[in-house]
Every structure is written in C-alpha cells, then in structure tokens.
Amino acid sequence: MKNLNLKTKTIIWLVVSIAALIALIVSVIVYINANEVSKIYAEITIPTEWLSAAKSQSSYAIGIMAFSIVIMGIGAYISYAGLKSWRTLTNE
C-alpha cells in the first residue's frame, strides 16, 4: 500500500512540474509581447489603455514566472526522489 502511495504522489508532482513548465513558457511569451507594446509606445502614439494593459500583463507574467520556477524546482526534486525510491522499492 505504501508503494502505491509513493507512485501516486510521484506521478502527481511530475504532472505539476510539467504544468509549471507550460505556465513558464506561456508567461515568457506574454512578457515578450507586453514589452513589444511598450517599445511601440515609445515610437508611435497608441492609446494609453493599451500601454497600461501591457504593463499589468507584464507584471502578472513576472509573478507567474517566479511562481512557476519555484514549483518546478520543488516538483523536480520530489519527482527525482520519488523515482529513485520507486526503483529501490521495486528491486526489493
């Protein structure tokens, strides 16, 4: 029973790590696009609502990136330790 619980938790954290990686990629794309809007604003005149929306998207993207990096680190560590223990339990 304990072996099953270990496998379940390992797989769940592996999926969470993959989801965090996807969130990191999406937030980097959003951050790059928001910075492009800021660069365009420096060259031409666009509505200030667009600039404020781009700045808020940039802020949210930075927060999501930081959170995703932390979750990926935790998930990678737990997944590695779980897979290592998983192999040890199946060999015995």
C-alpha positions in Angstrom: 0.0 0.0 0.0 2.8 2.4 0.8 4.4 1.7 -2.6 1.2 2.7 -4.3 1.0 6.0 -2.4 4.6 6.8 -3.3 3.9 6.1 -7.0 0.8 8.3 -7.0 2.5 11.2 -5.3 5.5 11.0 -7.7 3.3 11.0 -10.7 1.2 13.9 -9.4 4.3 16.0 -8.7 5.6 15.1 -12.2 2.4 16.3 -13.8 2.5 19.5 -11.6 6.1 20.1 -12.7 5.1 19.8 -16.4 2.2 22.2 -15.9 4.5 24.7 -14.2 6.9 24.4 -17.2 4.0 25.1 -19.6 2.9 28.1 -17.4 6.5 29.4 -17.5 6.6 29.2 -21.3 3.3 30.9 -21.7 4.2 33.7 -19.2 7.5 34.3 -21.1 5.6 34.7 -24.3 3.1 37.1 -22.6 6.0 39.1 -21.1 7.8 39.4 -24.5 4.6 40.6 -26.2 3.9 43.1 -23.5 7.4 44.5 -23.8 6.9 44.9 -27.6 3.8 47.0 -26.9 5.9 49.2 -24.6 8.5 49.6 -27.4 5.9 50.5 -29.9 4.5 53.1 -27.5 8.0 54.8 -27.5 7.9 55.1 -31.3 4.3 55.9 -32.1 1.2 57.2 -30.4 -1.1 54.4 -29.2 -3.9 54.6 -26.6 -2.7 54.7 -23.0 -5.1 51.9 -22.1 -3.1 49.6 -24.3 0.1 50.6 -22.5 -1.4 50.2 -19.0 -2.8 46.8 -20.1 0.6 45.8 -21.4 2.3 46.9 -18.1 -0.2 44.9 -16.0 0.2 41.8 -18.2 4.0 42.2 -17.8 3.6 42.3 -14.0 1.4 39.3 -13.9 3.8 37.4 -16.2 6.7 38.1 -14.0 4.8 36.8 -11.0 3.7 33.7 -12.8 7.3 33.1 -13.9 8.6 33.3 -10.4 5.9 31.0 -9.0 6.4 28.5 -11.9 10.2 28.4 -11.2 9.6 27.6 -7.6 7.0 24.9 -8.3 9.2 23.4 -11.0 12.1 23.2 -8.5 10.0 21.6 -5.8 8.4 19.2 -8.3 11.7 18.2 -9.9 13.2 17.4 -6.5 10.2 15.4 -5.3 9.9 13.6 -8.7 13.6 12.7 -8.7 13.5 11.4 -5.1 10.2 9.6 -5.7 11.5 7.8 -8.8 14.7 6.9 -7.0 12.7 5.4 -4.1 10.4 3.8 -6.5 13.2 1.9 -8.1 14.6 0.9 -4.7 11.2 -0.4 -3.6 10.6 -2.4 -6.8 14.1 -4.0 -6.6 13.5 -5.4 -3.1 
